[in-house]
Amino acid sequence: MTAARATVTLLRPPPLAAAPSAPTSEELLGRSARGDERAFAALYDQLVGSIFGTALRVLRSRAIAEEVTQEVMLEIWRKAAHYDPARAKVSTWALTIAHRRAIDRVRSEQSARDREDRADLLDLRRPYDDVAEAALSTEEHDLVRGALSALTELQRESILLAYFQGLTCQEVADRLGVALGTIKTRLRDGMIRLRDTLGVTR
């Protein structure tokens, strides 16, 4: 019986060695800070999904979120040596960078749209400043009212909002629920017609 147990024991395979645990984000970032590109590739795989999700929630555009994600990963690579584990986990640190980058992109995009709207409105106003001034300064209110009444309703409302209330083209479009391109066209056509009716020459 003892010999049989010994035979069974000898035939039993040795216990499997415990699989090495995957390196943590902190370990991978530390190795990345020392220039280990393979460690950074592994860190990239760990973080990219959550970073993209954070950017997408803020930006609502997959294309822009993908751009921001790449910018964030590049920033993580560059700033790996500056990471302080005492302040936050790597995942928290990375998502903070992602959120900040996404917010910056939103502000940048909005500023660009605002500049474009202001430029478009100035471009529309510049040739017709004399028309607006004539309409504002003339004492012949009946003539002005008559000139405005000769316009279409959309032209008249657009001009009153843009030139007499100071709204941008985008604000006029939003107020009237009309496409921005349509508002720009109606403003231009309306000012030409108003100029002709008032007898204002360029």
Stockholm file with secondary structure:
# STOCKHOLM 1.0

chainA/1-202         MTAARATVTLLRPPPLAAAPSAPTSEELLGRSARGDERAFAALYDQLVGSIFGTALRVLRSRAIAEEVTQEVMLEIWRKAAHYDPARAKVSTWALTIAHRRAIDRVRSEQSARDREDRADLLDLRRPYDDVAEAALSTEEHDLVRGALSALTELQRESILLAYFQGLTCQEVADRLGVALGTIKTRLRDGMIRLRDTLGVTR
#=GR chainA/1-202 SS CHHHHHHHHHHSCCCCCCCCCCCCHHHHHHHHHTTCHHHHHHHHHHHHHHHHHHHHHHHCCHHHHHHHHHHHHHHHHHHGGGCCTTTCCHHHHHHHHHHHHHHHHHHHHHHHHHHHHHHHHHHHHGGGHHHHHHHHHCSCHHHHHHHHHTSCHHHHHHHIIIIISCCCHHHHHHHHTCCHHHHHHHHHHHHHHHHHHHTCCC
#=GC SS_cons         CHHHHHHHHHHSCCCCCCCCCCCCHHHHHHHHHTTCHHHHHHHHHHHHHHHHHHHHHHHCCHHHHHHHHHHHHHHHHHHGGGCCTTTCCHHHHHHHHHHHHHHHHHHHHHHHHHHHHHHHHHHHHGGGHHHHHHHHHCSCHHHHHHHHHTSCHHHHHHHIIIIISCCCHHHHHHHHTCCHHHHHHHHHHHHHHHHHHHTCCC
//
